[in-house]
Amino acid sequence: MQKENLSQRTAETLQKMILKEHIYKYGEKLPNENELSAKLGISRTTLREAIRILASDGLLEVRRGLGTFVAQPLNQYAEGSIDVQEFSKLKITLRDLYETRMIFEPEAAALASRRATEDEIKEILRLGDICQRELLRDPQGKRRIDSEAAFHGAILKASHNDFLSRFMPILTETIEQTFALNFNLDMIAEQAYKDHILIMEFLEKRDAAALKSAVTIHLHHALLTEQISLEENEKKY
């Protein structure tokens, strides 16, 4: 337990050196193990574990035969950002939420394309247009968050499946947790804008197969941008 705590504290120290003190910058290689462990006053084993923690969080990238590099642009992390443990917990929560959405949302969208009334289609497109405007106006604002939840929620409701509509809280929580993570939000917004165009187009055409694919791709884009892998769940079993 003591070793684990030391590794965690070392990870937090490295995170501070990168994100707040800017000692190591985006794309820069960290010093070798001997030099860095001596600088931090720890063993190489503790340093390796700390690097593993930060690599799993997407802050560091270990390149075999080359060394360890700072992996992400610093401006994606706000001053006074969440600590390593909270960051890791949020990513795990988001992974599970997105995995759940991947299971039900594409199929719900396909059902909506077949079952929605003309008035429901018009309302979804109206909400989609609002969401697109908010994405351009303030991609990280509360109105954008609310408009995104309303747009995707309307598609879910239009599936006319009472059980599927009960998953709305999961959809809303995924969006809220994405913003709580505060990671690559501008890139997510840019990709979401493009994805929404396809989602609305295929819904209007009532192309169930294409809409199902568009929603699946939309969710995968969010996962990729946030560097969240569903494969991590597979490693548990």
C-alpha positions as a printed Julia matrix, in Angstrom:
237×3 Matrix{Float64}:
   0.0     0.0     0.0
   2.88    2.35    0.85
   4.51    1.68   -2.53
   1.18    2.29   -4.28
   0.75    5.61   -2.47
   4.28    6.67   -3.4
   3.65    5.83   -7.07
   0.4     7.81   -6.98
   2.11   10.8    -5.34
   4.89   10.6    -7.92
   2.29   10.58  -10.72
   0.68   13.68   -9.21
   4.08   15.37   -8.96
   4.82   14.63  -12.62
   1.37   15.83  -13.63
   2.01   19.12  -11.81
   5.41   19.48  -13.5
   3.73   19.06  -16.9
   0.39   20.85  -16.52
   1.11   23.65  -14.06
   4.85   24.24  -14.0
   5.3    23.47  -17.73
   8.7    21.89  -17.06
   7.94   19.29  -19.74
   5.93   20.4   -22.76
   3.72   18.74  -25.37
   5.68   16.33  -27.53
   8.77   16.63  -25.35
  10.65   13.56  -24.2
  11.07   13.03  -20.46
  14.58   12.47  -19.06
  15.74    8.86  -18.88
  14.77    6.72  -15.9
  18.03    7.15  -14.02
  18.03   10.93  -14.33
  14.32   11.44  -13.58
  14.16    9.01  -10.65
  17.23   10.72   -9.12
  15.65   14.13   -9.63
  12.45   13.01   -7.9
  14.27   11.05   -5.19
  12.49    7.77   -5.92
  13.34    4.32   -7.25
  13.08    3.46  -10.93
  10.35    0.94  -10.07
   8.23    3.67   -8.47
   8.86    5.95  -11.44
   7.79    3.26  -13.91
   4.51    2.76  -12.04
   3.86    6.53  -11.96
   4.5     6.71  -15.71
   2.13    3.79  -16.24
  -0.6     5.68  -14.34
  -0.15    8.84  -16.43
   0.11    6.85  -19.67
  -3.21    5.14  -18.93
  -4.73    8.6   -18.41
  -3.41    9.77  -21.79
  -1.01   12.38  -20.45
   2.17   10.44  -21.26
   3.02    8.19  -24.17
   5.59    5.42  -23.86
   7.27    4.72  -27.19
   9.18    1.47  -27.16
  12.85    2.0   -27.85
  12.47    5.78  -27.86
  11.37    6.78  -24.37
   8.44    8.51  -22.66
   6.84   11.63  -24.14
   4.22   14.17  -23.07
   1.3    13.06  -25.2
  -1.35   15.78  -25.04
  -1.47   19.53  -25.77
  -1.28   21.38  -22.48
  -4.05   23.81  -23.35
  -6.55   20.97  -23.07
  -6.0    21.01  -19.31
  -7.26   23.96  -17.31
  -5.14   25.52  -14.59
  -5.98   23.81  -11.34
  -7.36   20.81  -13.23
  -8.61   17.65  -11.55
  -5.99   15.38  -10.02
  -4.8    12.09  -11.47
  -7.12    9.89   -9.42
 -10.23   11.91  -10.27
  -9.22   12.12  -13.92
  -8.81    8.34  -14.05
 -12.14    7.71  -12.31
 -13.96   10.02  -14.72
 -12.48    8.2   -17.71
 -13.61    4.85  -16.29
 -17.11    6.23  -15.69
 -17.25    7.62  -19.22
 -16.0     4.37  -20.71
 -18.84    2.47  -19.06
 -21.41    5.09  -20.03
 -20.31    5.14  -23.67
 -20.26    1.36  -23.75
 -23.88    1.35  -22.6
 -24.84    3.95  -25.2
 -23.13    1.89  -27.91
 -25.41   -1.0   -27.0
 -28.77    0.78  -27.18
 -28.5     4.13  -28.96
 -27.71    3.1   -32.57
 -30.58    0.61  -32.55
 -32.92    3.15  -30.96
 -32.04    5.62  -33.73
 -32.83    2.99  -36.37
 -36.21    2.4   -34.74
 -36.84    6.14  -34.65
 -36.21    6.44  -38.38
 -38.96    3.89  -38.99
 -41.45    4.81  -36.27
 -41.22    8.58  -35.79
 -44.15   10.68  -36.97
 -43.53   13.51  -39.43
 -44.01   16.01  -36.6
 -41.44   14.18  -34.49
 -38.95   14.22  -37.35
 -39.44   17.98  -37.74
 -38.99   18.51  -33.99
 -35.78   16.44  -33.92
 -34.39   18.41  -36.85
 -35.34   21.67  -35.11
 -33.53   20.57  -31.96
 -30.59   19.46  -34.08
 -30.35   22.9   -35.67
 -30.37   24.51  -32.22
 -27.61   22.16  -31.11
 -25.54   23.0   -34.18
 -25.89   26.73  -33.51
 -24.81   26.26  -29.91
 -21.83   24.18  -31.03
 -20.68   27.13  -33.12
 -21.62   29.82  -30.59
 -20.14   28.32  -27.43
 -19.01   24.68  -27.75
 -18.34   24.39  -24.01
 -21.34   26.33  -22.72
 -24.27   25.03  -20.71
 -26.72   25.79  -23.51
 -24.69   23.55  -25.8
 -24.81   20.74  -23.19
 -28.58   21.1   -22.8
 -29.19   21.29  -26.55
 -27.12   18.15  -27.17
 -29.07   16.2   -24.57
 -32.38   17.45  -26.03
 -31.4    16.48  -29.59
 -30.24   12.96  -28.79
 -33.04   12.5   -26.28
 -35.67   13.34  -28.89
 -34.3    10.63  -31.18
 -34.42    8.16  -28.31
 -38.02    9.11  -27.52
 -39.02    8.77  -31.18
 -38.08    5.09  -31.09
 -41.49    4.61  -29.41
 -40.03    1.99  -27.12
 -40.86    2.74  -23.5
 -37.95    0.71  -22.18
 -35.37    2.4   -24.42
 -36.66    5.84  -23.46
 -35.73    5.02  -19.84
 -32.07    5.17  -20.84
 -32.33    8.95  -21.2
 -30.55    9.57  -17.85
 -27.56    7.56  -19.13
 -27.4     9.7   -22.24
 -27.59   12.9   -20.21
 -24.99   11.74  -17.7
 -22.56   10.81  -20.5
 -22.76   14.35  -21.89
 -22.37   15.94  -18.44
 -19.43   13.69  -17.5
 -17.73   14.45  -20.81
 -17.75   18.13  -19.92
 -16.69   17.39  -16.34
 -13.61   15.62  -17.71
 -12.74   18.84  -19.59
 -10.6    17.03  -22.13
 -10.4    17.85  -25.86
 -13.84   19.53  -25.72
 -13.2    21.76  -28.75
 -12.19   18.76  -30.85
 -15.26   16.84  -29.67
 -17.48   19.78  -30.61
 -15.93   20.06  -34.07
 -16.45   16.37  -34.76
 -19.95   16.35  -33.24
 -21.01   19.14  -35.61
 -20.0    17.03  -38.63
 -21.6    13.89  -37.2
 -24.89   15.66  -36.47
 -25.18   16.67  -40.13
 -25.17   13.01  -41.18
 -27.48   11.95  -38.35
 -30.09   14.54  -39.32
 -29.75   13.8   -43.02
 -30.28   10.05  -42.61
 -33.12   10.57  -40.15
 -34.91   12.89  -42.56
 -34.48   10.27  -45.31
 -35.62    7.54  -42.9
 -32.58    5.48  -43.81
 -32.43    3.2   -40.76
 -29.21    1.37  -41.65
 -27.31    4.56  -42.46
 -28.63    6.32  -39.36
 -27.6     3.4   -37.15
 -24.09    3.58  -38.62
 -23.92    7.37  -38.24
 -24.83    7.2   -34.54
 -22.31    4.39  -33.98
 -19.57    6.41  -35.67
 -20.57    9.51  -33.66
 -20.07    7.61  -30.39
 -16.78    6.13  -31.6
 -15.52    9.6   -32.52
 -16.18   10.78  -28.96
 -14.34    7.77  -27.54
 -11.34    8.28  -29.81
 -11.1    12.01  -29.11
 -11.18   11.4   -25.37
  -8.72    8.5   -25.74
 -11.12    6.08  -24.07
 -10.83    2.43  -25.08
 -13.64   -0.05  -24.56
 -11.0    -2.78  -24.75
  -9.94   -1.88  -21.21
 -13.09   -3.56  -19.98
 -12.14   -6.78  -21.79
  -8.84   -6.96  -19.91
 -10.71   -7.38  -16.63
 -12.08  -10.76  -17.57
